[in-house]
Amino acid sequence: MGLIQAALESQGIATVSVSVSEEISRKVGPPRVLFTPFPFGYPLGRPNDPALQDRIIRKTLELLDTDGPGPLYAKFDG
């Protein structure tokens, strides 16, 4: 996804991703990432928890409003 993000960003399209692996994401270097503390396969948390998923999506979308030098990494804290 980080490579796709880079291609989109080069065309002026802002992107953000949600990742459960900070180590892998930092190696790829996407422009904006929200790290979540959940297991692989569950970046938006527990199934059937729409309140939690809504908070994660809102936090992710907030990152689109940011622009600055270098990548922007944020952690979801609940």
GUVOBA-534723 format. One record per atom (N, C-alpha, C): residue number from 1; residue in one letter; atom name; x, z, y. Coordinates in nm, 2 decimals. Last residue first. Layout:
<NUM, A, CA, <X, Z, Y>> ...
END
This chain:
<78, G, N, <-0.72, 2.14, 0.49>> <78, G, CA, <-0.86, 2.19, 0.44>> <78, G, C, <-0.95, 2.18, 0.55>> <77, D, N, <-0.50, 2.01, 0.57>> <77, D, CA, <-0.49, 2.16, 0.54>> <77, D, C, <-0.63, 2.22, 0.50>> <76, F, N, <-0.32, 1.73, 0.53>> <76, F, CA, <-0.45, 1.78, 0.53>> <76, F, C, <-0.45, 1.93, 0.48>> <75, K, N, <-0.05, 1.63, 0.73>> <75, K, CA, <-0.09, 1.70, 0.61>> <75, K, C, <-0.24, 1.75, 0.63>> <74, A, N, <0.09, 1.33, 0.85>> <74, A, CA, <0.01, 1.45, 0.87>> <74, A, C, <-0.03, 1.50, 0.73>> <73, Y, N, <0.32, 1.11, 1.00>> <73, Y, CA, <0.28, 1.18, 0.88>> <73, Y, C, <0.21, 1.31, 0.91>> <72, L, N, <0.40, 0.82, 1.14>> <72, L, CA, <0.33, 0.94, 1.17>> <72, L, C, <0.27, 1.00, 1.04>> <71, P, N, <0.70, 0.64, 1.21>> <71, P, CA, <0.59, 0.67, 1.13>> <71, P, C, <0.53, 0.80, 1.17>> <70, G, N, <0.79, 0.52, 1.55>> <70, G, CA, <0.82, 0.57, 1.41>> <70, G, C, <0.69, 0.60, 1.34>> <69, P, N, <0.63, 0.60, 1.85>> <69, P, CA, <0.74, 0.55, 1.78>> <69, P, C, <0.75, 0.61, 1.64>> <68, G, N, <0.27, 0.57, 1.84>> <68, G, CA, <0.39, 0.62, 1.89>> <68, G, C, <0.51, 0.56, 1.81>> <67, D, N, <-0.06, 0.66, 1.84>> <67, D, CA, <0.03, 0.55, 1.84>> <67, D, C, <0.16, 0.60, 1.90>> <66, T, N, <-0.38, 0.75, 1.70>> <66, T, CA, <-0.24, 0.78, 1.75>> <66, T, C, <-0.15, 0.66, 1.74>> <65, D, N, <-0.61, 0.68, 1.59>> <65, D, CA, <-0.61, 0.69, 1.74>> <65, D, C, <-0.47, 0.73, 1.79>> <64, L, N, <-0.57, 0.70, 1.32>> <64, L, CA, <-0.57, 0.57, 1.38>> <64, L, C, <-0.57, 0.57, 1.53>> <63, L, N, <-0.60, 0.97, 1.27>> <63, L, CA, <-0.46, 0.92, 1.28>> <63, L, C, <-0.46, 0.78, 1.33>> <62, E, N, <-0.87, 1.00, 1.24>> <62, E, CA, <-0.81, 1.05, 1.37>> <62, E, C, <-0.67, 0.99, 1.38>> <61, L, N, <-0.91, 0.91, 0.99>> <61, L, CA, <-0.95, 0.82, 1.10>> <61, L, C, <-0.89, 0.87, 1.23>> <60, T, N, <-0.83, 1.14, 0.85>> <60, T, CA, <-0.76, 1.01, 0.83>> <60, T, C, <-0.79, 0.92, 0.95>> <59, K, N, <-1.02, 1.32, 0.92>> <59, K, CA, <-0.88, 1.35, 0.96>> <59, K, C, <-0.80, 1.22, 0.95>> <58, R, N, <-1.25, 1.20, 0.80>> <58, R, CA, <-1.24, 1.22, 0.95>> <58, R, C, <-1.10, 1.24, 1.00>> <57, I, N, <-1.17, 1.22, 0.53>> <57, I, CA, <-1.19, 1.08, 0.59>> <57, I, C, <-1.18, 1.10, 0.75>> <56, I, N, <-1.17, 1.50, 0.50>> <56, I, CA, <-1.05, 1.42, 0.48>> <56, I, C, <-1.06, 1.28, 0.55>> <55, R, N, <-1.44, 1.56, 0.55>> <55, R, CA, <-1.33, 1.62, 0.64>> <55, R, C, <-1.20, 1.54, 0.62>> <54, D, N, <-1.57, 1.42, 0.34>> <54, D, CA, <-1.59, 1.39, 0.48>> <54, D, C, <-1.48, 1.44, 0.58>> <53, Q, N, <-1.47, 1.56, 0.13>> <53, Q, CA, <-1.43, 1.42, 0.14>> <53, Q, C, <-1.46, 1.37, 0.28>> <52, L, N, <-1.60, 1.81, 0.16>> <52, L, CA, <-1.45, 1.80, 0.17>> <52, L, C, <-1.41, 1.66, 0.19>> <51, A, N, <-1.86, 1.72, 0.14>> <51, A, CA, <-1.82, 1.79, 0.26>> <51, A, C, <-1.67, 1.78, 0.27>> <50, P, N, <-1.89, 1.61, -0.12>> <50, P, CA, <-1.89, 1.53, 0.00>> <50, P, C, <-1.85, 1.59, 0.13>> <49, D, N, <-1.79, 1.64, -0.40>> <49, D, CA, <-1.77, 1.74, -0.29>> <49, D, C, <-1.77, 1.66, -0.16>> <48, N, N, <-1.77, 1.48, -0.63>> <48, N, CA, <-1.90, 1.55, -0.59>> <48, N, C, <-1.88, 1.66, -0.49>> <47, P, N, <-1.43, 1.55, -0.72>> <47, P, CA, <-1.55, 1.47, -0.73>> <47, P, C, <-1.67, 1.55, -0.69>> <46, R, N, <-1.19, 1.69, -0.49>> <46, R, CA, <-1.28, 1.70, -0.61>> <46, R, C, <-1.39, 1.61, -0.60>> <45, G, N, <-0.99, 1.46, -0.30>> <45, G, CA, <-1.03, 1.59, -0.35>> <45, G, C, <-1.12, 1.58, -0.47>> <44, L, N, <-0.90, 1.21, -0.23>> <44, L, CA, <-1.01, 1.27, -0.15>> <44, L, C, <-1.06, 1.40, -0.21>> <43, P, N, <-0.72, 1.14, -0.43>> <43, P, CA, <-0.67, 1.16, -0.29>> <43, P, C, <-0.77, 1.22, -0.20>> <42, Y, N, <-0.70, 1.15, -0.72>> <42, Y, CA, <-0.80, 1.22, -0.65>> <42, Y, C, <-0.75, 1.24, -0.50>> <41, G, N, <-0.48, 1.03, -0.84>> <41, G, CA, <-0.62, 0.98, -0.88>> <41, G, C, <-0.73, 1.04, -0.80>> <40, F, N, <-0.28, 1.32, -0.86>> <40, F, CA, <-0.29, 1.18, -0.86>> <40, F, C, <-0.43, 1.13, -0.91>> <39, P, N, <-0.43, 1.62, -0.71>> <39, P, CA, <-0.36, 1.55, -0.82>> <39, P, C, <-0.38, 1.39, -0.80>> <38, F, N, <-0.39, 1.71, -0.36>> <38, F, CA, <-0.47, 1.70, -0.48>> <38, F, C, <-0.39, 1.62, -0.58>> <37, P, N, <-0.34, 1.76, -0.08>> <37, P, CA, <-0.27, 1.84, -0.19>> <37, P, C, <-0.35, 1.83, -0.32>> <36, T, N, <-0.26, 1.46, 0.11>> <36, T, CA, <-0.35, 1.56, 0.06>> <36, T, C, <-0.30, 1.63, -0.06>> <35, F, N, <-0.13, 1.32, 0.40>> <35, F, CA, <-0.10, 1.37, 0.27>> <35, F, C, <-0.21, 1.47, 0.23>> <34, L, N, <-0.19, 1.03, 0.57>> <34, L, CA, <-0.24, 1.17, 0.56>> <34, L, C, <-0.21, 1.21, 0.41>> <33, V, N, <0.02, 0.82, 0.76>> <33, V, CA, <-0.02, 0.87, 0.63>> <33, V, C, <-0.08, 1.01, 0.64>> <32, R, N, <0.13, 0.52, 0.91>> <32, R, CA, <0.05, 0.65, 0.93>> <32, R, C, <0.00, 0.69, 0.79>> <31, P, N, <0.32, 0.33, 0.83>> <31, P, CA, <0.32, 0.38, 0.97>> <31, P, C, <0.24, 0.51, 0.99>> <30, P, N, <0.52, 0.39, 0.52>> <30, P, CA, <0.40, 0.33, 0.60>> <30, P, C, <0.39, 0.40, 0.73>> <29, G, N, <0.76, 0.43, 0.36>> <29, G, CA, <0.76, 0.44, 0.50>> <29, G, C, <0.64, 0.37, 0.57>> <28, V, N, <0.86, 0.46, 0.10>> <28, V, CA, <0.80, 0.34, 0.13>> <28, V, C, <0.79, 0.32, 0.29>> <27, K, N, <0.94, 0.73, 0.11>> <27, K, CA, <1.04, 0.63, 0.07>> <27, K, C, <0.99, 0.49, 0.11>> <26, R, N, <0.71, 0.86, 0.17>> <26, R, CA, <0.82, 0.87, 0.27>> <26, R, C, <0.92, 0.76, 0.23>> <25, S, N, <0.56, 0.83, -0.07>> <25, S, CA, <0.52, 0.76, 0.06>> <25, S, C, <0.63, 0.76, 0.16>> <24, I, N, <0.70, 0.98, -0.25>> <24, I, CA, <0.69, 0.84, -0.27>> <24, I, C, <0.66, 0.77, -0.14>> <23, E, N, <0.66, 1.24, -0.14>> <23, E, CA, <0.80, 1.19, -0.17>> <23, E, C, <0.79, 1.04, -0.18>> <22, E, N, <0.39, 1.28, -0.12>> <22, E, CA, <0.47, 1.27, 0.00>> <22, E, C, <0.60, 1.21, -0.03>> <21, S, N, <0.13, 1.18, -0.28>> <21, S, CA, <0.27, 1.19, -0.31>> <21, S, C, <0.35, 1.17, -0.18>> <20, V, N, <-0.13, 1.13, -0.22>> <20, V, CA, <-0.10, 1.26, -0.28>> <20, V, C, <0.04, 1.28, -0.31>> <19, S, N, <-0.24, 0.98, 0.08>> <19, S, CA, <-0.15, 0.99, -0.03>> <19, S, C, <-0.14, 1.13, -0.09>> <18, V, N, <-0.41, 0.74, 0.27>> <18, V, CA, <-0.42, 0.87, 0.22>> <18, V, C, <-0.33, 0.88, 0.09>> <17, S, N, <-0.31, 0.54, 0.56>> <17, S, CA, <-0.34, 0.56, 0.42>> <17, S, C, <-0.35, 0.71, 0.38>> <16, V, N, <-0.39, 0.32, 0.82>> <16, V, CA, <-0.36, 0.46, 0.78>> <16, V, C, <-0.39, 0.47, 0.63>> <15, T, N, <-0.33, 0.07, 1.07>> <15, T, CA, <-0.36, 0.11, 0.94>> <15, T, C, <-0.33, 0.26, 0.92>> <14, A, N, <-0.41, -0.18, 1.31>> <14, A, CA, <-0.37, -0.04, 1.28>> <14, A, C, <-0.42, 0.00, 1.14>> <13, I, N, <-0.29, -0.49, 1.35>> <13, I, CA, <-0.40, -0.42, 1.29>> <13, I, C, <-0.35, -0.28, 1.25>> <12, G, N, <-0.09, -0.66, 1.44>> <12, G, CA, <-0.16, -0.58, 1.54>> <12, G, C, <-0.28, -0.51, 1.49>> <11, Q, N, <0.06, -0.77, 1.25>> <11, Q, CA, <-0.04, -0.86, 1.31>> <11, Q, C, <-0.13, -0.78, 1.41>> <10, S, N, <0.21, -0.56, 1.15>> <10, S, CA, <0.28, -0.67, 1.23>> <10, S, C, <0.19, -0.77, 1.29>> <9, E, N, <0.01, -0.42, 1.02>> <9, E, CA, <0.06, -0.37, 1.14>> <9, E, C, <0.13, -0.48, 1.22>> <8, L, N, <0.00, -0.58, 0.78>> <8, L, CA, <-0.12, -0.57, 0.87>> <8, L, C, <-0.08, -0.53, 1.01>> <7, A, N, <0.25, -0.53, 0.68>> <7, A, CA, <0.21, -0.67, 0.71>> <7, A, C, <0.09, -0.67, 0.80>> <6, A, N, <0.24, -0.25, 0.64>> <6, A, CA, <0.34, -0.31, 0.73>> <6, A, C, <0.30, -0.45, 0.77>> <5, Q, N, <0.04, -0.23, 0.45>> <5, Q, CA, <0.02, -0.17, 0.58>> <5, Q, C, <0.12, -0.24, 0.68>> <4, I, N, <0.16, -0.35, 0.23>> <4, I, CA, <0.05, -0.42, 0.29>> <4, I, C, <0.02, -0.36, 0.43>> <3, L, N, <0.36, -0.15, 0.19>> <3, L, CA, <0.40, -0.29, 0.22>> <3, L, C, <0.28, -0.37, 0.28>> <2, G, N, <0.20, 0.07, 0.12>> <2, G, CA, <0.28, 0.07, 0.24>> <2, G, C, <0.33, -0.07, 0.28>> <1, M, N, <0.08, 0.00, -0.12>> <1, M, CA, <0.00, 0.00, 0.00>> <1, M, C, <0.09, 0.00, 0.13>> 
END
